[in-house]
């Protein structure tokens, strides 16, 4: 188990199970303080810049980074306090066009990073934090054709 004061998790907002339906994938990244002390995190900077996202296709070994935005570097020193047990969230989008680059049967891993310099502990000393989460994004499996209910309901005489 890591002794990092923050834990990072991610989920797909609109598509439970991260099923790729051909649309952009909105994701939510939750950064939770798992320590017993206050932690300062540069949330405003990360909201403007965005997380690092690397899409990897385990079958082919191919990878594609998602672009990050430019953000005012001065925002890195504006820290949002996160109390013990509390969380902050970042929302981002993985574009459908990026996912389609992996073919029709998309099955990729999104490696999401929210690393930054944080303050932690009683003295609030700056320290590096490396936070990562992964999501598996896959196209919906081919389903059987819909069944016509009129053909399967009991007949009435």
C-alpha positions in Angstrom: 0.0 0.0 0.0 1.2 3.5 -0.8 1.9 6.1 1.8 0.8 8.9 -0.6 -1.7 11.3 1.1 -4.0 11.3 -1.9 -5.8 8.5 -3.8 -7.0 8.9 -7.4 -9.9 7.1 -8.9 -11.8 7.7 -12.2 -15.1 6.8 -13.8 -17.0 7.3 -17.0 -19.8 9.8 -16.4 -22.3 9.0 -19.1 -21.4 5.4 -19.9 -21.5 3.0 -17.0 -18.8 0.4 -17.5 -17.0 2.8 -19.9 -18.8 1.3 -22.9 -17.7 3.2 -26.1 -20.8 4.0 -28.1 -19.1 6.2 -30.7 -19.6 9.4 -28.7 -17.1 11.5 -26.6 -16.4 9.9 -23.2 -16.8 12.3 -20.3 -14.8 11.1 -17.3 -14.7 12.2 -13.6 -11.4 12.0 -11.7 -11.8 11.9 -7.9 -8.8 13.0 -5.8 -9.3 11.9 -2.1 -7.3 12.8 0.9 -6.6 9.5 2.6 -4.2 11.0 5.2 -4.9 12.4 8.7 -3.9 15.9 7.8 -4.7 18.7 5.4 -3.4 18.5 1.9 -3.1 21.4 -0.6 -3.6 20.5 -4.3 -3.4 22.8 -7.3 -6.9 22.2 -8.4 -7.4 25.4 -10.4 -4.2 24.7 -12.4 -5.3 21.1 -13.1 -8.8 22.2 -14.1 -7.3 24.5 -16.8 -4.5 22.2 -17.9 -6.3 18.9 -17.6 -4.9 15.5 -16.6 -2.5 13.6 -18.7 -4.2 10.8 -20.5 -2.5 8.0 -22.4 -4.7 5.6 -24.4 -3.1 2.2 -24.8 -4.3 -0.7 -27.0 -3.1 -3.8 -25.2 -3.7 -6.0 -28.3 -1.5 -4.0 -30.7 0.8 -2.2 -28.1 -0.1 1.1 -29.8 -0.5 4.2 -27.6 -1.8 7.7 -28.2 -1.5 10.6 -25.7 -4.3 13.1 -25.3 -3.2 16.7 -25.6 -3.1 18.8 -22.5 -4.1 22.5 -22.4 -1.8 25.4 -21.6 -2.5 26.9 -18.2 -1.0 29.8 -16.3 1.9 28.4 -14.3 1.2 30.8 -11.5 -1.9 28.7 -10.7 0.3 25.9 -9.6 0.9 27.8 -6.3 -2.8 28.4 -5.8 -3.7 25.3 -3.6 -7.1 24.0 -2.8 -7.2 22.5 0.7 -8.5 19.0 1.0 -9.4 17.9 4.5 -8.8 14.3 5.7 -11.5 12.1 4.1 -12.6 14.8 1.7 -12.3 14.8 -2.1 -12.1 17.2 -5.1 -13.0 16.2 -8.6 -11.8 17.0 -12.1 -13.9 16.4 -15.2 -12.4 15.8 -18.6 -13.3 14.4 -22.0 -11.8 11.7 -24.1 -12.7 12.5 -27.7 -14.4 9.9 -29.8 -12.1 10.7 -32.7 -9.1 9.6 -30.5 -10.8 6.4 -29.6 -11.8 5.6 -33.2 -8.1 5.7 -34.1 -7.8 2.2 -32.5 -10.3 0.7 -34.9 -14.0 -0.3 -34.9 -13.7 -2.7 -32.0 -12.2 -0.2 -29.5 -10.7 -1.9 -26.4 -8.2 0.4 -24.8 -6.9 1.4 -21.4 -6.9 5.0 -20.5 -4.0 5.8 -18.1 -5.0 9.1 -16.3 -2.4 11.1 -14.4 -3.0 14.1 -12.1 0.6 14.5 -10.7 1.5 17.8 -9.1 3.5 19.4 -6.4 1.2 19.4 -3.3 1.6 20.5 0.3 1.0 18.0 3.0 1.6 17.3 6.7 1.6 19.5 9.8 4.1 22.0 8.3 2.6 22.0 4.8 5.8 21.1 3.2 5.8 21.0 -0.6 6.3 17.5 -2.0 5.8 15.8 -5.4 2.7 13.7 -5.8 2.2 11.1 -8.6 -1.4 10.2 -8.9 -2.7 7.7 -11.5 -5.9 5.9 -12.3 -6.9 3.6 -15.2 -10.1 3.0 -17.0 -10.8 0.3 -19.6 -12.9 1.6 -22.5 -14.4 -0.9 -24.8 -16.9 -0.9 -27.6 -20.2 -2.6 -26.9 -20.1 -6.2 -27.7 -22.1 -7.2 -30.8 -25.5 -8.1 -29.5 -28.1 -10.5 -30.9 -30.8 -8.9 -33.0 -33.7 -7.6 -31.0 -36.5 -10.1 -30.6 -39.9 -9.2 -31.9 -42.2 -9.5 -28.8 -45.1 -10.4 -31.1 -43.3 -13.5 -32.1 -42.5 -14.7 -28.6 -45.7 -13.9 -26.7 -48.2 -16.6 -26.2 -50.9 -16.7 -28.8 -54.4 -15.7 -27.8 -57.3 -17.5 -29.3 
